[in-house]
Every structure is written in C-alpha cells, then in structure tokens.
Amino acid sequence: MALSIPFESGPLVQRLLDEAYRLLAALPLLGLALLVVWIGWRSGRWLSQRAVLDRVALRNPFLRDLTRTTVRWIAITVGLLIALEIMNATAIVGAVLGTAGVLGVAIGFAFKDILENYLAGILLSIRQPFAPRDHVVIDGNEGLVIALTSRATILMTLDGNHLRLPNALVFRSVTLNYTRNPSRRFEFEVGIGVEEDLLMAQEIGIGELCTIDGVIAKPPPRALITALGDSNVQVRFHGWVNQRNHDFGLVKSEAIRRVKLALEAAGMDMPEPIYRVQLGRQSATSKAPEPTPTVAVPVRTTQSLDTRALSDIELQIDEDPRHSGDLLDPAAPKE
C-alpha cells in the first residue's frame, strides 16, 4: 500500500514573497549604489584627463597613459567599495579581494615573462638610459636604437636588420653607449725595426695623426712603446674622434694608412716576422725551380680619404615605420 506525503506550498510561497518584498525594499539602495558607481566612473575619467598628470609624467607617453589608467581605476574602485557599503555587502568585498589575490598569484606565475618585461619597460622609460638613434651594445648585441615599447627594445643592427630585445634583458644587462660621449678613442700598433730611432718614429706618427681630418686636438694623439718583439718593437698609436661629425671606422682606417706611409717615407724599417726554413738536399733528378714571375708594385697614393660621418643606417631608420608605442623621449632627462 503506497504512502502519500502531503505537500504544503504555503511556506514556499511565503518565503518567495518575503524575498520579493526585501528586494523591492532594497531597490532605492540599489539605485543609490549604482549612482555612486557611475559617479566614481565619471570622476575617474575626468581626473585622468587633467593636464597636471602630463606634467607629473614628464612628457613620457608610457607614464602618462599608465598614470591616467591608474587614477581612473582608483576612482572606480572607491565607488564600488562605497556602493557595497551602502548595500551592506561588505562581506562580499573580503571574498572578492581573496579571490583576486589568489587569481593574481596564478596570473603572475603564468605571465611571469610578460609582466617582467612590462615592469622593466616602465623603469627604462623613467630612467631613459639611451635616446633614439644611440649606438649601443646591449648584452653583446650592437646597433642603433629605434624604439622602446612596453615589452621590447628595438635596435637596427649595423648590417640593417631589426633586433628585438626583451626589456627585462635590457634592464639587467650591461649597456655600452657609444653616442652619449661624442669623443671615442681608436688605437693600432705598428712594428718598427729594432735598429730604428723609436722617438723619431713616435714623433712622425703623432705628427701625421694631427693632420688627419677627424682626429681631434684635445685630447692629443699619443704613441706608446708597448712590447719588444723578436724582430721589431711594437709602437701603439692612438687618437680621439668626434663621432658626431666623422665616422669612427673611416678615421681609424685612414690613420693606419697615413701613419704607414709617413713611416715608410721617412725610411723607417717595418720588418715582417722572420722565419727560418730548412730545405732538404736537392736530388739529381729533381727539376730546377721555375723562376718566380715578377709582379708589378702598385703605385701608392697620398690622396686623403673622406672620413665624415656616414648616414647609411640613419637613412634606413628614417624609412622604417614609426612605432606608436615608443617610450623614448629625446627631451627627457637621461640617467
């Protein structure tokens, strides 16, 4: 025999009515909370467009956008907290913050490299360790700086290729900047015969360096005796170049050529390394060696080389599309 269980719908209906009455009673508070959130959103938008933020960011587009976004979200967050307090839902705030903390840790581990490059981009944009078109060497990578984005530093190598370096690598690596100081020193060594007057050789080389276009007078060129070899004495010449007006490689090349010609014109002996070769006794059946053909000696030229600064890479940078996210500011203070 089946047993029937009576179902009473009265308590259920009453519970639903109580919740409906409570919701209707909370509608004015809900409307007020939504109004507070809207005011917070409008206030954040208004504050983020103030000109004072541009002055705080020191004309840095990345910091300007970051400051505006931060101010806007702070205003919205304050509005949400006030709205939850009005609705007497502060317990939700703790739950949301706890969930956000756990979620933030998970996202941090998942996007560690992205966040690291992003934070490094912020610090690099503040410090401005280099300017656009600076000739730099970063972690062994050499080139001219094109742009600094939120995630990468873009270089153009000396052979015209694009090179993207993560900002985290740039921030923690040793950076060599050839452009920051316009004066750069070059040096090369010349072997002089052991019987020659070394002081005269030094004076001849220094005098020739002083006449080369591109070698600056202060600091003056110098010559140092560095080593005594088996068949010669090594003399090191060095001078300084103003890289803003002249090409470093061309000036060094011209300096080596001109010093060599000057030493030869003065009759200085520049011997090559001497090697002793022992040959076995020639057999009777062996043929006599063929005569060595004469080779015409090329005529030496004393024409000067144009050492003015080249613009090969700069022209390619001009043709490169402009990066909208460039964080480098030529007018910003440099570290």
C-alpha positions in Angstrom: 0.0 0.0 0.0 1.6 3.4 -1.2 2.0 6.2 1.4 1.2 9.7 0.2 3.2 12.6 1.7 1.2 15.8 1.8 3.0 18.8 0.1 2.3 22.2 1.6 3.1 25.1 -0.7 2.3 27.8 1.8 5.7 28.2 3.4 7.4 28.2 0.0 5.1 30.9 -1.3 5.6 32.9 1.8 9.4 32.6 1.5 9.3 33.8 -2.1 7.0 36.7 -1.1 9.4 37.7 1.7 12.4 37.8 -0.7 10.4 39.8 -3.2 9.4 42.4 -0.6 13.0 42.5 0.6 14.2 43.1 -3.0 11.6 45.8 -3.5 12.7 47.5 -0.3 16.3 47.4 -1.4 15.7 48.9 -4.8 16.3 52.5 -3.6 19.6 51.5 -2.0 20.5 49.6 -5.2 19.7 52.6 -7.3 21.8 54.8 -5.0 24.7 52.3 -5.1 24.6 52.3 -8.9 24.6 56.1 -8.9 27.7 56.1 -6.7 29.5 53.7 -9.1 28.6 55.9 -12.0 29.9 58.9 -10.2 33.1 57.1 -9.5 33.5 56.1 -13.1 32.8 59.7 -14.3 35.2 61.1 -11.7 37.9 58.8 -12.7 37.5 59.7 -16.3 37.5 63.4 -15.5 40.6 63.1 -13.3 42.6 61.1 -15.9 42.2 63.9 -18.4 43.7 66.6 -16.2 46.8 68.4 -17.6 48.6 68.0 -14.2 49.1 64.3 -15.0 51.1 65.2 -18.1 53.4 67.3 -16.0 53.8 64.5 -13.5 54.7 62.1 -16.3 57.5 64.4 -17.7 56.3 64.1 -21.3 56.7 60.3 -21.2 53.8 58.8 -23.2 54.0 55.5 -21.4 54.0 57.0 -17.9 51.2 59.4 -19.0 49.0 56.5 -20.1 49.9 54.5 -17.0 49.1 57.4 -14.7 45.8 58.1 -16.3 44.7 54.4 -16.2 45.8 54.1 -12.5 43.8 57.2 -11.5 40.7 56.1 -13.4 40.7 52.6 -11.8 41.3 54.0 -8.3 38.3 56.2 -8.6 36.1 53.3 -9.9 37.3 51.1 -7.0 36.5 53.7 -4.4 33.0 54.0 -6.0 32.5 50.2 -5.9 33.5 50.0 -2.2 31.1 52.8 -1.2 28.3 51.1 -3.2 28.9 47.8 -1.4 28.9 49.6 1.9 25.6 51.1 1.1 24.2 47.7 0.2 25.6 46.3 3.5 27.5 43.8 1.4 31.0 44.3 2.9 31.4 40.5 3.3 31.4 40.3 -0.5 34.4 42.7 -0.5 36.5 40.3 1.5 35.6 37.3 -0.7 36.3 39.3 -3.9 39.7 40.5 -2.6 40.6 37.0 -1.5 39.7 35.6 -4.9 41.5 38.4 -6.6 44.7 37.7 -4.6 44.7 34.0 -5.5 43.9 34.9 -9.1 46.7 37.5 -9.2 49.2 34.9 -7.9 48.2 32.4 -10.6 48.3 35.1 -13.3 51.7 36.2 -12.1 53.2 32.8 -12.5 51.5 32.2 -15.8 52.6 35.5 -17.4 55.9 36.0 -15.5 57.9 37.0 -18.5 55.3 39.4 -19.9 54.9 41.1 -16.5 58.7 41.3 -16.1 59.2 42.9 -19.5 56.3 45.3 -18.8 57.8 46.4 -15.4 61.2 46.7 -17.0 59.7 48.9 -19.7 58.3 51.2 -17.0 61.7 51.5 -15.3 63.5 52.0 -18.6 61.1 54.7 -19.7 61.7 56.5 -16.3 65.5 56.2 -16.4 65.9 56.8 -20.2 69.3 55.1 -20.3 69.6 55.8 -24.1 68.0 58.0 -26.7 66.7 57.3 -30.2 69.5 56.5 -32.7 72.1 56.0 -30.0 74.8 53.5 -31.0 74.7 50.9 -28.2 75.9 47.4 -27.3 73.5 45.5 -25.1 74.4 42.0 -23.9 76.7 41.7 -27.0 74.1 43.0 -29.4 75.2 46.1 -31.3 73.0 48.5 -33.2 71.2 51.8 -33.2 68.2 52.3 -31.0 64.9 52.6 -33.0 62.2 52.5 -30.3 61.4 51.3 -26.7 58.0 49.7 -26.4 56.2 48.3 -23.4 57.7 44.9 -23.9 60.8 45.2 -26.1 63.7 47.4 -27.1 64.1 47.6 -30.9 67.5 48.0 -32.4 68.7 48.2 -36.0 72.0 46.3 -36.4 74.9 47.8 -38.4 74.0 45.5 -41.3 70.4 46.8 -41.4 68.5 44.1 -39.6 65.8 44.6 -36.9 66.7 43.2 -33.5 64.1 43.0 -30.7 65.5 42.6 -27.2 63.2 41.9 -24.2 63.1 44.8 -21.8 63.9 42.5 -18.9 67.2 41.5 -20.7 68.0 45.2 -21.5 67.3 46.3 -17.9 69.6 43.7 -16.2 72.4 43.7 -18.9 75.5 45.8 -19.3 74.8 48.6 -21.8 77.7 50.3 -23.7 76.6 53.6 -25.3 79.0 54.9 -27.9 76.8 58.0 -28.6 76.5 59.5 -25.2 80.1 60.7 -25.2 80.9 62.1 -28.7 84.6 61.5 -28.3 85.9 58.0 -28.9 89.5 56.7 -28.9 91.0 54.4 -31.5 94.3 52.7 -31.4 96.5 50.5 -33.6 100.0 49.0 -33.4 103.0 49.3 -35.8 106.1 47.2 -35.7 109.3 49.3 -36.0 112.8 47.8 -36.6 115.0 47.4 -33.5 117.7 49.5 -35.1 115.5 52.5 -35.8 115.1 55.6 -33.7 111.9 54.9 -31.8 111.4 58.5 -30.6 111.6 59.7 -34.2 109.1 57.1 -35.2 106.7 58.2 -32.5 107.0 61.9 -33.5 106.4 61.0 -37.2 103.3 59.0 -36.4 101.9 61.6 -34.0 102.6 64.4 -36.5 100.7 62.5 -39.2 97.8 61.8 -36.9 97.4 65.5 -36.1 96.9 66.3 -39.9 94.1 63.7 -40.4 90.6 65.2 -40.7 88.5 63.8 -37.9 91.2 63.4 -35.3 90.6 66.0 -32.6 93.3 68.0 -31.0 92.2 67.6 -27.4 93.0 65.0 -26.1 96.0 65.0 -28.5 97.2 61.8 -30.3 99.9 59.8 -28.5 102.3 57.0 -29.1 103.5 54.4 -26.6 106.1 51.6 -26.9 104.2 48.5 -25.8 106.4 45.5 -26.5 109.7 44.3 -27.7 109.2 41.5 -30.3 111.6 39.1 -31.9 112.3 41.2 -34.9 110.6 44.6 -34.2 109.4 46.9 -31.5 105.6 47.4 -31.1 104.6 51.1 -31.1 100.9 51.8 -30.3 99.4 54.9 -31.7 96.0 56.3 -30.6 93.9 59.3 -31.1 90.4 60.6 -30.5 87.5 61.0 -32.9 84.4 63.2 -32.7 81.7 60.7 -33.7 79.1 63.4 -34.3 81.0 64.7 -37.3 83.2 61.8 -38.5 82.9 58.1 -38.9 85.0 56.2 -36.3 85.9 53.3 -38.6 86.9 55.5 -41.5 89.1 57.7 -39.3 90.8 54.7 -37.9 91.4 53.2 -41.3 92.8 56.5 -42.7 95.0 56.9 -39.6 96.6 53.4 -40.2 97.2 54.1 -43.9 98.6 57.6 -43.4 100.9 56.6 -40.5 102.2 53.7 -42.5 103.0 55.9 -45.5 104.7 58.5 -43.3 106.9 56.0 -41.7 107.9 54.5 -45.0 108.6 57.9 -46.5 110.9 58.7 -43.6 112.9 55.5 -44.3 111.7 53.6 -41.2 112.2 49.9 -41.3 109.0 48.0 -40.5 110.2 44.4 -40.7 108.0 41.4 -41.1 108.3 38.4 -38.7 111.4 36.3 -39.7 111.0 32.6 -40.1 113.9 30.1 -40.7 113.0 27.4 -43.2 115.4 24.4 -43.7 115.2 22.6 -47.1 116.4 19.1 -47.7 119.3 18.4 -50.2 118.0 18.5 -53.8 118.2 15.2 -55.7 119.9 15.0 -59.0 116.7 14.0 -60.8 114.7 16.9 -59.4 113.9 19.7 -61.7 115.2 23.2 -61.1 112.7 25.6 -59.6 110.8 27.7 -62.1 111.5 31.4 -62.0 109.1 33.5 -60.0 107.1 35.8 -62.2 107.6 39.5 -61.5 104.6 41.3 -60.0 104.1 45.0 -60.7 104.1 47.0 -57.5 101.0 49.3 -57.3 101.6 53.0 -57.2 101.0 54.4 -53.7 98.6 57.3 -53.4 98.7 60.1 -50.9 95.1 61.2 -51.5 93.1 61.8 -48.3 90.1 59.8 -47.5 86.7 61.4 -46.7 86.1 60.5 -43.0 82.9 62.4 -42.4 80.1 60.6 -40.6 78.1 58.2 -42.7 74.3 58.1 -42.6 73.6 54.6 -44.1 71.8 53.3 -41.0 70.1 56.6 -40.3 68.5 56.6 -43.7 67.1 53.1 -43.2 65.7 54.2 -39.8 64.0 57.1 -41.5 62.3 54.7 -43.9 61.3 52.5 -41.0 57.6 52.8 -39.9 57.2 54.9 -36.8 56.4 52.9 -33.7 53.3 54.3 -32.0 54.4 52.8 -28.6 57.8 54.4 -28.5 58.6 55.3 -24.8 61.9 57.1 -25.5 61.7 60.9 -25.3 64.7 62.8 -26.7 64.0 65.8 -24.5 63.7 63.7 -21.3 66.4 63.8 -18.7 69.0 61.0 -19.1 70.4 58.9 -16.3 
